[in-house]
Amino acid sequence: CPLPPWPPFPTWPPYPDRPHLRNSGSDKSVNACPKLENMPEATDAQHLRPTDIGVMLAIGTSLSAGFAMRGQSGEDRHMAYAMGAKMGHPTVFNFMRHYSPDLRGGAVVATGPFCNGYACRVHNAESAECVFQGKCDQWAIGANAAVTAATIGHHNMPFGTHTIDTANFYGQLEHIIWFVEHYKLQDKWKLITVEIGAGDSLVACHPGALQPREWVDKVLELLNTLRRRVPKSFVSVLIPPVNFTAVLKTGLSSKRCADAWNGGTVGNCAPPTLARNKGEQQAVDDWLWDAGNLLSEEIAGYESGPDFQVTQMTFLRHFNFHPEEGDISPLDCFHPGVNSHEMMAVAYWNSLFSNKYQKPATIRNPRLLCPDENTFLQ
């Protein structure tokens, strides 16, 4: 059946003035940032202010889907660091909407695990903000096309207890292209988040895994497709962490996590086996080191144009989540929890307005930046 038209967002109250992001070291909310009034419209992708962004889109893995962040076997997309549109919650989408009230693309619902594209269905009744005309299951994930365990180059490859099939980045790409074309958003400036690498690294122990150079070539192919199909875009590529397995090693120091992983036999570089297998840990970290460095070099040299800019974000490079501080999901002691998503939101936001020499390389202790009329996305 035909999809309903994109409804207007409700008029929500301003974000509460509270110390922003507990455990993050920040002392102000986006409400404390002055809005930018009467700004001239951008004429190219190199001079975009937050007021210019009309659409946000994302492709990614469980990290961007908000998998298990509140300890449930589902995806809290409406609270995830980049694309969450839950009222008053600290996310990049909500920060951006402070400056661009008509912003589109945010996710306003939680979904079931391994939700894929526009076939997603509402998972959590708490997400009642989405219930416009009773049709939120059709469009309420917005343009957050992230899929838990997504990879860019593997099909039907064992991962844990399920099989990766359609959970790949090309399928996600088709969803965001559909979103832009269906809602006729081609003329809007877009911020696209590409969070990639975690799923591929966790099959690094498999004989059929892509080598880092092959993987980077596929990422570049994806970016070139975006350039052709989704113009007027600023693309943020999140460089994957170099110490992804550190969260597992840290988790072993927590009795709760050690008990949760006890007896696990998932295998294939996946937790909980990975937590106790130094050989697999090394394979994953080596893959991430090589792939991340190669991708960083390619992004640094990527030729941008007046309607398409690609940049890299490094705040995930040092993946330092701590179970004892409540940073990790209580469901699996692996995925980031609510605290971490809040810190990631601030780190990502700050990265968007920092030059390449000042972009944060960690999510710890960020302080929310307030852009002014001379601040552009970079």
Backbone torsions as a table, in degrees:
resi	resn	phi	psi	omega
1	CYS	NA	152.4	-177.3
2	PRO	-65.6	146.0	179.4
3	LEU	-75.6	146.2	179.8
4	PRO	-71.1	158.6	176.2
5	PRO	-64.6	153.2	178.0
6	TRP	-66.4	118.5	-177.7
7	PRO	-79.8	159.1	176.2
8	PRO	-69.5	148.1	173.9
9	PHE	-69.3	147.6	177.9
10	PRO	-69.1	162.6	174.3
11	THR	-80.7	107.0	-177.2
12	TRP	-98.7	152.3	177.2
13	PRO	-66.5	159.9	179.2
14	PRO	-62.3	155.9	179.5
15	TYR	-61.6	137.9	-174.9
16	PRO	-62.8	138.8	175.4
17	ASP	-79.1	98.4	-179.3
18	ARG	-142.1	159.7	173.9
19	PRO	-54.7	121.4	-167.7
20	HIS	-82.8	128.6	174.8
21	LEU	63.7	87.3	177.8
22	ARG	-58.4	149.3	-179.0
23	ASN	67.0	7.7	-176.5
24	SER	-104.4	-14.3	-179.4
25	GLY	86.7	0.0	180.0
26	SER	-83.3	150.0	-178.5
27	ASP	-124.5	17.2	177.2
28	LYS	-151.3	154.1	178.9
29	SER	-101.2	172.1	178.4
30	VAL	-64.0	-22.9	176.9
31	ASN	-61.8	-27.0	-180.0
32	ALA	-76.8	-12.0	179.9
33	CYS	-84.0	129.3	178.1
34	PRO	-66.4	139.3	176.4
35	LYS	-71.7	154.3	-179.6
36	LEU	-98.6	112.2	-175.4
37	GLU	-101.5	143.7	172.6
38	ASN	56.3	41.1	177.6
39	MET	-79.1	140.9	175.4
40	PRO	-67.4	149.1	179.4
41	GLU	-71.1	144.1	179.2
42	ALA	-68.6	145.5	177.0
43	THR	-109.2	-7.9	176.8
44	ASP	-155.2	167.2	-174.4
45	ALA	-73.9	-9.4	179.9
46	GLN	-90.8	-4.3	-178.3
47	HIS	-133.8	54.5	-179.1
48	LEU	-97.6	126.4	170.4
49	ARG	-96.7	164.7	177.0
50	PRO	-59.7	-25.6	178.4
51	THR	-68.9	-18.6	-177.8
52	ASP	-83.6	-22.1	-173.2
53	ILE	-75.1	121.0	-179.8
54	GLY	-106.1	-19.0	-177.5
55	VAL	-143.2	139.2	168.6
56	MET	-117.8	138.9	179.7
57	LEU	-135.7	157.3	-179.5
58	ALA	-150.9	141.6	165.7
59	ILE	-124.5	143.2	-175.1
60	GLY	179.9	-161.8	-176.1
61	THR	-113.4	-159.4	-179.9
62	SER	-58.2	-28.5	179.5
63	LEU	-59.8	-47.6	-178.9
64	SER	-78.6	-22.0	177.1
65	ALA	-79.8	-13.3	-178.5
66	GLY	74.0	32.2	-176.5
67	PHE	-62.2	128.4	171.3
68	ALA	59.7	17.8	-172.9
69	MET	-66.0	-25.0	176.3
70	ARG	-106.9	16.7	176.3
71	GLY	84.7	15.0	177.9
72	GLN	-112.5	154.1	179.7
73	SER	-82.5	67.4	-179.9
74	GLY	-159.5	-174.3	-176.1
75	GLU	-121.2	115.0	179.4
76	ASP	-87.1	66.7	-177.3
77	ARG	-59.9	-32.8	-177.2
78	HIS	-71.0	-9.6	179.1
79	MET	-120.0	-2.1	-176.0
80	ALA	-64.1	148.8	-167.3
81	TYR	-52.7	-38.5	-173.8
82	ALA	-93.7	-50.6	-165.6
83	MET	-110.1	1.1	-177.9
84	GLY	-64.5	134.5	179.3
85	ALA	-118.5	18.9	177.0
86	LYS	-61.7	135.1	-174.2
87	MET	-53.6	123.3	173.9
88	GLY	77.4	-0.9	-176.1
89	HIS	-85.0	140.9	-178.8
90	PRO	-73.7	102.7	176.3
91	THR	-140.0	161.2	177.8
92	VAL	-61.8	-38.5	178.9
93	PHE	-59.2	-46.0	180.0
94	ASN	-69.1	-36.2	174.5
95	PHE	-59.9	-46.6	-177.1
96	MET	-65.1	-35.5	-178.6
97	ARG	-68.5	-19.6	173.3
98	HIS	-58.9	-33.2	-178.6
99	TYR	-101.0	-23.2	-176.7
100	SER	-130.0	82.6	-170.8
101	PRO	-59.8	-26.3	-178.4
102	ASP	-93.5	17.3	-178.3
103	LEU	-55.8	139.1	-179.7
104	ARG	-119.7	157.8	172.5
105	GLY	113.8	-16.7	-176.7
106	GLY	-67.2	152.0	178.4
107	ALA	-91.5	131.3	-177.3
108	VAL	-115.1	12.8	179.4
109	VAL	-137.0	160.2	164.7
110	ALA	-91.8	149.4	-177.8
111	THR	-127.4	168.7	176.9
112	GLY	-70.8	164.1	-179.2
113	PRO	-64.6	144.6	178.2
114	PHE	60.9	30.9	175.6
115	CYS	-62.9	137.5	-171.4
116	ASN	-128.8	109.3	172.4
117	GLY	61.6	-151.9	-174.9
118	TYR	-72.0	-3.1	175.3
119	ALA	-80.3	-2.1	-179.2
120	CYS	-59.5	149.1	176.7
121	ARG	-125.8	152.7	-178.7
122	VAL	-62.5	134.4	-176.0
123	HIS	-107.1	-30.2	-168.7
124	ASN	-128.7	122.6	-178.0
125	ALA	-63.3	-19.3	178.6
126	GLU	-62.6	-20.7	-177.2
127	SER	-82.1	37.7	-174.4
128	ALA	-66.2	-11.3	177.0
129	GLU	-59.2	-20.5	-175.2
130	CYS	-84.0	-12.6	-165.7
131	VAL	-79.8	74.6	171.4
132	PHE	-96.3	120.1	176.1
133	GLN	59.8	17.2	177.2
134	GLY	67.4	21.8	-174.3
135	LYS	-123.1	27.0	-174.0
136	CYS	-66.1	-22.4	-177.5
137	ASP	-68.7	-13.4	-177.4
138	GLN	-86.6	-34.9	-170.9
139	TRP	-135.3	-2.5	-167.0
140	ALA	-75.1	-9.2	170.0
141	ILE	-75.8	-5.7	179.4
142	GLY	61.2	-135.9	-179.7
143	ALA	-107.3	27.4	172.2
144	ASN	-91.8	94.7	-174.7
145	ALA	-92.2	8.9	-176.5
146	ALA	-57.2	144.1	-179.6
147	VAL	-129.6	127.8	178.4
148	THR	-57.8	133.5	179.8
149	ALA	70.1	19.4	-178.8
150	ALA	-66.2	146.5	173.7
151	THR	-131.5	168.8	179.8
152	ILE	-101.6	-20.1	-172.6
153	GLY	-133.2	7.6	-175.6
154	HIS	-117.5	138.5	176.3
155	HIS	-130.4	137.4	179.0
156	ASN	54.5	37.3	178.6
157	MET	-101.6	130.9	-179.4
158	PRO	-59.0	134.6	174.2
159	PHE	-143.4	108.7	-178.8
160	GLY	63.9	-127.0	-176.5
161	THR	-103.8	7.4	178.6
162	HIS	-130.1	-179.5	-178.7
163	THR	-119.4	130.8	175.9
164	ILE	-76.5	125.1	179.9
165	ASP	-133.1	-88.7	-179.3
166	THR	-80.5	-5.2	-178.8
167	ALA	-77.3	66.6	-179.3
168	ASN	-131.0	165.1	-172.0
169	PHE	-72.4	-22.6	177.6
170	TYR	-69.0	-37.0	174.6
171	GLY	-64.4	-40.4	177.6
172	GLN	-64.0	-39.7	178.8
173	LEU	-59.0	-42.3	178.8
174	GLU	-62.9	-34.9	-179.7
175	HIS	-66.0	-45.5	-177.2
176	ILE	-72.5	-30.5	174.1
177	ILE	-64.5	-44.7	176.9
178	TRP	-58.1	-44.1	-176.9
179	PHE	-59.4	-47.9	-178.6
180	VAL	-63.2	-44.5	-176.6
181	GLU	-72.7	-40.3	-177.4
182	HIS	-64.3	-42.1	-178.2
183	TYR	-94.2	9.4	173.4
184	LYS	55.7	55.1	-177.1
185	LEU	-108.2	16.2	-175.2
186	GLN	-58.7	-32.9	-175.5
187	ASP	-86.3	-2.0	177.7
188	LYS	-86.6	145.9	170.7
189	TRP	-73.2	139.1	-172.0
190	LYS	-123.5	142.0	169.2
191	LEU	-108.4	118.4	-177.1
192	ILE	-113.7	123.6	175.9
193	THR	-95.5	127.1	175.3
194	VAL	-117.3	100.2	179.4
195	GLU	-105.9	112.3	-163.9
196	ILE	-146.6	147.5	174.3
197	GLY	121.1	-31.3	-176.3
198	ALA	-63.5	-46.9	-179.7
199	GLY	-64.2	-40.3	179.8
200	ASP	-66.8	-36.9	-178.8
201	SER	-65.8	-32.0	-176.3
202	LEU	-80.6	4.3	167.8
203	VAL	-117.8	18.6	-178.2
204	ALA	-63.9	-22.5	179.8
205	CYS	-83.1	-8.8	-177.0
206	HIS	-82.0	140.4	-178.3
207	PRO	-58.4	-26.8	-177.5
208	GLY	-93.0	9.9	-176.4
209	ALA	-65.8	145.8	175.2
210	LEU	-68.7	140.8	171.6
211	GLN	-76.5	155.3	-175.2
212	PRO	-51.8	-41.8	-179.3
213	ARG	-64.5	-42.2	177.4
214	GLU	-62.1	-41.8	-179.3
215	TRP	-62.5	-46.2	-180.0
216	VAL	-62.1	-39.3	178.1
217	ASP	-60.5	-37.4	178.2
218	LYS	-70.1	-35.6	175.7
219	VAL	-63.3	-42.8	178.7
220	LEU	-64.0	-37.1	176.1
221	GLU	-61.8	-41.1	178.4
222	LEU	-63.7	-43.9	179.7
223	LEU	-63.5	-39.8	179.0
224	ASN	-66.0	-33.8	175.6
225	THR	-66.6	-42.2	175.4
226	LEU	-58.1	-41.9	-178.7
227	ARG	-61.4	-39.6	-179.3
228	ARG	-74.4	-39.6	-169.3
229	ARG	-98.9	-23.3	-175.9
230	VAL	-130.3	74.2	179.6
231	PRO	-71.3	177.3	-175.4
232	LYS	56.4	53.5	-174.8
233	SER	-130.3	142.2	168.4
234	PHE	-111.6	115.6	-172.2
235	VAL	-107.0	121.6	176.6
236	SER	-102.1	115.6	177.2
237	VAL	-98.5	117.7	-179.9
238	LEU	-83.8	109.7	179.7
239	ILE	-65.7	128.7	-174.4
240	PRO	-66.0	159.6	-177.3
241	PRO	-67.9	151.7	177.3
242	VAL	-89.0	-19.3	-175.3
243	ASN	-126.3	51.5	-175.0
244	PHE	-57.7	-36.6	-176.5
245	THR	-78.5	-6.8	-179.6
246	ALA	-61.3	-32.6	179.6
247	VAL	-64.3	-33.0	178.0
248	LEU	-72.8	-42.1	178.9
249	LYS	-62.9	-42.4	177.7
250	THR	-64.1	-37.5	-178.8
251	GLY	-60.5	-31.0	-179.7
252	LEU	-65.6	-21.3	178.0
253	SER	-79.1	-9.3	177.8
254	SER	-99.2	123.6	-179.1
255	LYS	-60.1	-39.0	-179.7
256	ARG	-60.6	-44.8	-179.2
257	CYS	-71.1	-41.4	179.1
258	ALA	-60.2	-39.6	177.4
259	ASP	-66.4	-38.4	-179.1
260	ALA	-64.9	-33.2	-178.3
261	TRP	-91.3	-6.4	-174.2
262	ASN	-59.6	125.6	177.4
263	GLY	80.6	5.0	-179.1
264	GLY	-67.1	140.3	-179.1
265	THR	-134.2	40.1	-175.7
266	VAL	-67.1	-47.2	175.4
267	GLY	77.0	-173.4	178.3
268	ASN	55.4	44.7	178.9
269	CYS	64.6	18.3	-177.6
270	ALA	-106.7	149.2	175.4
271	PRO	-67.4	147.7	9.9
272	PRO	-91.3	-8.0	-178.9
273	THR	-56.8	-42.3	-176.7
274	LEU	-59.0	-30.0	-177.4
275	ALA	-62.7	-26.6	-175.1
276	ARG	-114.3	2.9	-176.3
277	ASN	-113.1	101.6	-175.4
278	LYS	-65.3	-32.2	179.0
279	GLY	-64.9	-43.3	178.7
280	GLU	-69.3	-37.8	176.5
281	GLN	-58.2	-44.7	-178.7
282	GLN	-65.1	-38.6	179.2
283	ALA	-63.2	-42.8	179.4
284	VAL	-66.4	-47.1	-177.5
285	ASP	-67.2	-37.2	176.4
286	ASP	-62.9	-42.7	-179.6
287	TRP	-62.7	-44.8	-178.5
288	LEU	-65.8	-38.8	178.9
289	TRP	-61.3	-50.3	-177.8
290	ASP	-68.0	-46.1	-177.9
291	ALA	-64.9	-43.4	-179.3
292	GLY	-63.9	-41.7	179.4
293	ASN	-67.0	-42.1	177.9
294	LEU	-63.3	-43.5	-179.9
295	LEU	-64.8	-41.3	178.9
296	SER	-59.2	-42.2	178.4
297	GLU	-63.5	-42.2	-178.8
298	GLU	-67.6	-41.5	-179.9
299	ILE	-66.0	-38.2	179.4
300	ALA	-61.1	-32.0	-178.8
301	GLY	-100.8	7.1	-177.0
302	TYR	-68.6	131.0	-177.2
303	GLU	-81.6	112.2	179.5
304	SER	-89.2	173.3	178.9
305	GLY	-141.0	-178.1	-176.9
306	PRO	-64.6	-23.2	-179.6
307	ASP	-118.5	16.1	-179.0
308	PHE	-156.5	120.8	-179.4
309	GLN	-128.3	134.3	176.3
310	VAL	-119.0	132.1	177.8
311	THR	-138.1	165.5	-179.4
312	GLN	-114.6	143.9	176.6
313	MET	-115.1	135.1	-171.4
314	THR	-114.3	9.8	-172.7
315	PHE	-69.5	-13.0	176.9
316	LEU	-94.0	-1.9	-173.8
317	ARG	-59.0	-37.1	177.9
318	HIS	-111.6	95.5	-168.2
319	PHE	-83.7	76.0	-169.1
320	ASN	-106.5	77.7	174.6
321	PHE	-100.0	145.4	-174.7
322	HIS	-127.8	121.3	-178.9
323	PRO	-58.3	-37.6	-175.1
324	GLU	-70.6	-14.6	179.0
325	GLU	-102.6	10.0	178.5
326	GLY	74.0	20.6	-177.4
327	ASP	-79.9	-20.1	-171.2
328	ILE	-111.1	146.8	-179.4
329	SER	-55.6	132.4	176.3
330	PRO	-71.8	-9.1	179.6
331	LEU	-74.5	-49.2	-173.0
332	ASP	-128.4	1.3	-179.8
333	CYS	53.0	34.2	-177.8
334	PHE	-138.2	-51.1	-179.5
335	HIS	-77.8	151.4	178.9
336	PRO	-65.2	142.8	178.1
337	GLY	-90.9	-170.3	-176.1
338	VAL	-60.1	-45.2	179.8
339	ASN	-55.7	-44.9	-178.0
340	SER	-65.9	-41.3	178.2
341	HIS	-61.8	-37.7	178.3
342	GLU	-65.6	-42.8	178.2
343	MET	-66.4	-38.5	177.8
344	MET	-63.0	-36.8	-179.8
345	ALA	-60.5	-45.7	179.9
346	VAL	-67.9	-43.3	179.8
347	ALA	-62.1	-40.5	178.7
348	TYR	-66.3	-46.6	178.8
349	TRP	-56.7	-48.0	179.8
350	ASN	-61.8	-36.8	179.5
351	SER	-62.5	-36.2	-177.9
352	LEU	-61.6	-25.2	-175.7
353	PHE	-117.3	20.9	178.3
354	SER	-116.5	143.2	177.5
355	ASN	-72.2	171.5	-171.6
356	LYS	-62.9	-20.4	179.4
357	TYR	-88.0	-13.2	-175.9
358	GLN	-116.1	1.3	-179.4
359	LYS	-65.9	133.2	-178.4
360	PRO	-65.0	146.6	178.4
361	ALA	-108.6	13.7	178.8
362	THR	-153.5	165.0	177.5
363	ILE	-98.0	-3.0	-173.6
364	ARG	-75.8	135.9	171.2
365	ASN	55.6	43.7	175.1
366	PRO	-79.2	151.9	174.5
367	ARG	-119.5	129.0	-173.4
368	LEU	-62.1	127.7	177.7
369	LEU	-89.3	144.7	176.1
370	CYS	-109.4	108.8	178.8
371	PRO	-68.3	150.5	174.6
372	ASP	-117.2	-169.7	-174.3
373	GLU	-67.0	-16.6	179.4
374	ASN	-102.0	12.0	-178.2
375	THR	-103.9	125.8	-179.1
376	PHE	-120.4	155.0	173.0
377	LEU	-62.7	136.5	-178.9
378	GLN	-153.2	NA	NA
